[in-house]
Amino acid sequence: MTHSILLDLDGTIVDSCPGILASCLAALRALGHEPDETLDVRRFIGPPLEEIMQHLLRSYGDDRVGEAVTAYRRHYGDSGYLGSLPYPGIGKALDEMKQSGLRIYLATSKRETFASRILEHLNFATYFDGIHGSVPSGELDHKPELLAHIVAKHDLSPSSSLMVGDRRHDIAGAHAVGMRGLGALWGYGSRDELETAGADRLVDTPADLARIARSMLNGNP
């Protein structure tokens, strides 16, 4: 049976914080605010963009979430996506997983078009058997719906698949479709967040990812 691994993007494959921060600041300015340049957005990375903007606008008493999202995506599509840096060792991990015969899929809450651009920019796109993210209709914004879509589209067996991500949403999404969830500790979520979410196992560094993923998919706890 072919095993499959589904990977989150932000906080798992790339440190996207610099680009996300630049686009958040641009969005807030577009709505007439004067944000602090040292704004810490790391704790917001992972959930759907609408949730991030709700958090950021709350301190201004502003509820124009839709306008902020539009402004963010305009800036991100122009230049923000280029501010995504691969975590050290993640390229080698992708190569090891591909060479071992795993089918690899991207499962991100980021817009699918932006995710594809990032992977192509980093020369990672060829490792993936499918690149999936949120779409304009909003129907795939949340991980359970996104993972169910990937499972159905590629006829995956959840028991022979593994979701890897750095936030609770990744673990919850995996469990919602009958998959195990592997928590990545180098991303934006804490060990406590991932353990509380019920991660089946944790991985410390990208260098350990391929080995642990293969071990879990081969039936080891």
C-alpha positions in Angstrom: 0.0 0.0 0.0 1.3 3.5 -0.9 1.8 5.8 2.1 1.1 9.5 1.9 2.3 12.4 3.9 0.4 15.7 4.0 2.4 18.8 4.9 1.4 22.2 6.2 3.3 25.1 4.7 3.7 28.1 7.1 5.7 27.0 10.1 6.4 23.5 8.7 8.1 23.9 5.3 8.8 27.7 5.4 9.3 30.4 8.0 6.8 32.8 6.3 6.8 35.4 9.1 8.7 38.2 7.3 6.4 38.1 4.3 3.2 37.8 6.4 4.3 40.7 8.7 4.9 42.9 5.7 1.5 42.1 4.2 -0.3 42.6 7.5 1.3 46.0 8.0 0.3 46.9 4.4 -3.3 45.8 5.0 -3.6 47.8 8.2 -2.2 50.9 6.5 -4.6 50.5 3.6 -7.4 50.8 6.1 -6.0 54.0 7.5 -4.2 52.6 10.6 -0.6 53.3 11.7 0.6 49.9 13.0 3.6 49.3 15.1 6.4 48.1 12.8 7.5 45.6 15.5 4.1 43.9 15.5 4.4 40.3 16.6 2.3 38.1 14.2 4.0 34.8 14.8 1.3 33.6 17.3 -1.4 34.3 14.6 0.2 32.3 11.8 -1.6 29.1 11.0 -5.3 29.8 11.2 -7.3 31.1 8.3 -6.4 34.7 7.3 -9.8 36.0 8.3 -9.1 35.0 11.9 -5.7 36.7 11.8 -7.2 40.0 10.6 -10.0 39.9 13.2 -7.3 39.7 15.9 -5.2 42.5 14.4 -8.2 44.8 13.8 -9.7 44.3 17.2 -7.2 46.7 18.9 -8.4 49.4 16.5 -12.1 48.8 17.1 -12.3 48.0 13.3 -14.5 45.3 11.9 -13.6 45.6 8.2 -12.2 42.1 8.0 -13.1 41.6 4.4 -11.4 44.8 3.3 -8.3 43.9 5.3 -8.1 40.4 3.8 -8.4 41.9 0.3 -5.6 44.4 1.0 -3.4 41.7 2.5 -3.8 39.4 -0.5 -3.0 42.2 -2.9 0.3 43.0 -1.2 1.1 39.3 -0.6 0.6 38.4 -4.2 2.8 41.3 -5.3 5.7 40.7 -3.0 4.9 39.3 0.4 5.1 35.6 -0.7 8.8 36.2 -1.5 9.4 36.6 2.2 9.1 32.9 2.9 12.3 31.1 3.9 12.7 27.3 3.9 13.6 25.9 7.3 17.2 24.5 7.3 17.1 20.8 6.3 13.5 20.8 5.0 14.6 20.4 1.4 16.6 17.3 2.3 13.7 15.9 4.2 11.4 16.3 1.2 14.0 14.6 -1.0 14.3 11.7 1.5 10.6 11.2 1.7 10.2 11.3 -2.1 13.1 8.9 -2.6 11.5 6.5 -0.1 8.3 6.3 -2.2 6.0 8.4 -0.1 3.3 10.4 -1.9 3.6 14.0 -0.7 0.8 16.6 -0.6 0.6 20.2 0.5 -2.3 21.0 2.9 -2.3 24.7 3.8 -4.8 27.3 4.9 -2.9 29.8 2.6 -4.4 30.5 -0.8 -3.5 27.7 -3.1 -2.2 30.1 -5.7 0.2 31.7 -3.3 1.3 28.3 -1.9 2.2 27.1 -5.4 4.2 30.3 -6.1 6.2 29.8 -2.9 7.0 26.2 -3.7 8.0 27.0 -7.2 10.1 29.9 -6.1 12.0 27.6 -3.7 12.2 24.8 -6.3 10.2 22.5 -4.0 7.1 22.1 -6.2 8.4 19.0 -8.0 8.4 17.0 -4.7 4.6 17.3 -4.4 2.0 15.0 -5.9 -0.6 17.6 -5.1 -0.7 21.2 -3.9 -3.8 22.2 -2.0 -4.9 25.3 -0.1 -7.8 27.6 0.5 -9.8 28.8 -2.5 -11.8 32.0 -3.2 -15.2 30.3 -2.3 -13.9 29.8 1.2 -15.1 26.2 1.4 -11.6 24.8 2.1 -10.5 27.5 4.6 -10.4 25.1 7.6 -8.2 22.0 7.9 -10.9 19.3 8.4 -12.6 20.3 5.1 -9.3 20.8 3.3 -8.0 17.3 4.4 -11.3 15.7 3.5 -11.0 17.2 0.0 -7.4 15.9 -0.4 -8.4 12.4 0.7 -11.3 12.3 -1.7 -9.5 13.9 -4.7 -6.5 11.6 -4.5 -8.3 8.5 -3.1 -6.1 8.4 0.0 -6.4 5.9 2.9 -6.5 8.0 6.1 -5.0 5.1 8.0 -2.0 5.0 5.6 -1.6 8.8 5.6 0.0 11.3 8.0 -0.5 15.0 8.5 2.5 17.1 9.6 2.0 20.6 11.0 3.0 23.0 13.7 -0.4 24.2 15.0 -3.3 22.7 16.8 -5.4 23.2 13.6 -3.2 20.6 11.8 -3.6 18.0 14.4 -7.4 18.6 14.8 -7.8 18.4 11.1 -5.9 15.2 10.8 -8.0 13.5 13.5 -11.2 14.8 12.0 -10.6 12.7 8.9 -9.1 9.6 10.7 -5.4 10.5 10.1 -2.6 10.7 12.6 -1.0 14.0 13.3 2.7 14.7 13.7 3.6 17.9 15.4 6.5 20.0 14.0 8.3 21.7 16.9 10.3 24.2 14.8 7.2 26.2 13.7 4.9 28.7 15.4 3.0 26.4 17.7 4.4 25.4 21.1 5.0 21.9 22.4 2.1 22.5 24.9 -0.3 23.5 22.1 0.5 20.4 20.0 0.4 18.0 23.0 -2.9 19.6 24.1 -4.3 19.1 20.6 -3.5 15.4 20.9 -0.5 15.1 18.5 0.2 11.4 18.0 3.9 12.2 18.0 6.3 15.3 17.9 9.3 15.8 15.8 12.1 18.2 16.9 13.8 19.1 13.6 13.4 18.8 9.9 16.4 16.4 9.9 14.3 13.9 11.9 11.1 14.4 9.8 11.6 11.7 7.1 12.7 9.0 9.6 9.9 9.6 12.1 7.2 9.9 9.3 8.3 6.6 7.8 8.3 5.0 11.2 4.8 6.1 12.0 3.5 5.1 8.5 5.0 1.7 8.9 2.9 1.1 12.0 5.3 2.2 14.8 3.8 4.5 17.5 
